[in-house]
């Protein structure tokens, strides 16, 4: 797969690949700064996402939820914010409950001491 990607860039082939890119309108009814996985034409100038238009509300909800979780976790890291990390885990569909989220987060903080920034 990586050889095909490299060839597409090196020889400006504009082959289609599924890539993670900044949305910028590829999914019309989703925020532009979200990272999305969509079909792209890939050439010497990088990926050019192929627009998919609006997506159904159910799928949009799933994607927006995941983007919110990821953005909160990034913010928690850079802001050293326990609250933002807790909010991210609470929103996560894998946890989905504030009490469980606190237990998971506390266990992760303990297990990753020295590798994570201190969360306040």
Number of C-alpha atoms within 10 A of each C-alpha: 7 7 8 13 16 15 17 21 19 13 10 15 16 19 16 19 19 15 17 15 18 16 19 16 18 23 21 14 14 19 15 14 12 21 16 20 16 21 20 21 20 24 20 14 10 13 21 18 25 15 15 13 12 13 13 9 10 8 10 15 13 11 16 14 16 17 18 16 22 19 16 20 20 16 15 21 17 10 16 16 18 19 15 21 25 24 20 28 25 21 20 17 13 9 15 14 14 15 11 14 21 19 13 16 17 14 11 12 17 11 11 11 10 9 8 13 15 13 15 10
